Amino acid sequence: MKLSPLARERFTIFMMLFPTFLILVGFYLYPTLYNLELSFTDITLLKLRQGGDPVGLANYTEFLTSSSFFDIAINTVFWLTAISVVCRIILGLGFALLLNSNFLKRMHMTTLARLILLVPWATPPVVAVIAWRWLFDPTHGPINSWLLATGLISDPVAFTANLTTVWPSIVTIIVWNTTPLIGVSLLAALQTVPSDLLEASEIDGANRWQSFRFITLPYLMPTISVLTLMSVIWTFNNFVYVWLTTGAGPGTYTNVLATEVYLKAFVDLRLGYSAAIGVTMAIVMAAFGALYFRFFGLSDMQDKVG
């Protein structure tokens, strides 16, 4: 049977995309389904070959009713995700506005400022954590040395071991290492704002805040929307910063969902229970993404810009 030109084009597109589809299935769908299967069993890391017995929803019930669930949820949702994401968006927007300002252009410092901003982003998370742990060190860290020298504190502070300062310390590391990505993305979006609109608003007597609020910000909202969603998903699932900074300590004070998955799988050896936590995290993020686009959809943002 002879295919029409349109059908041949569609078939060609399908054949070109099919290998990518197979790769996605192999790398994402199969592990997801396998993890889902494990979550309904009592399989342990020591009995992978034998497999586990079906336990239904027992793993989920045990986790959701455990005494540590509330603390882990608060740590993950409030400290790790909400606080760090809000700080990154605000600081990233500030950096973008600064890099796009006429002040840096007049000082011929735009390129240098952009390079400086990219340094934290180019630093691997492991290196960033090690560097900041040294900065926070109560014995040799320069932060404690400076605070002692200025008389702001009388005794060294173990920032990553003190219950009062440990979460602000973790958030500081995350924000320092990841804010440049937000800043660079918003800088690119800033450069799409029509200059004639800004000039017209200035002629009409609008001050800088009014121009930002009614012209610049609406153009940035689609980008901010995407960056917020990406940041929430990435941070909610992040393991590196908390584990390398505190090991979920002191005790389990900074334990989050990602570190709980690791602890249950490789310390308690309860692979099925760990899988149930992982599935719970995926469900929460899927629900968040759906609700986020329901109430803060990109199409609505684009309509506001238009």
Buried (B, 14 or more C-beta within 10 A) or exposed (E): EEEEEEEEEEEEEEEEEEEEEEEEEEEEEEEEEEBBBBBBBBBBBEEEEEEBEEBEEBBBEBBEEEEEBEBBBEBBBEBBBBBBBBBBBEBBBEBBBBBBBEEBEEEEEBEEBBEEBBEBBEBEBEEBBBBBBEBBBBEEBEBBEEBBEEEEEEEBBBBBBBEEBBBEBBBBBBBBBBBBBBBBBBBEBBEEBEEEBBEEBEEEEBEEEEBBEEBBBBBBBBBBBBBBBBBBBEBBBBBBBBBBBBBBBBEBBBBBBBBBBBBBBEEEBBBBBBBBBBBBBBEBBEEBEEEBBEEBEBEBBEEEBE
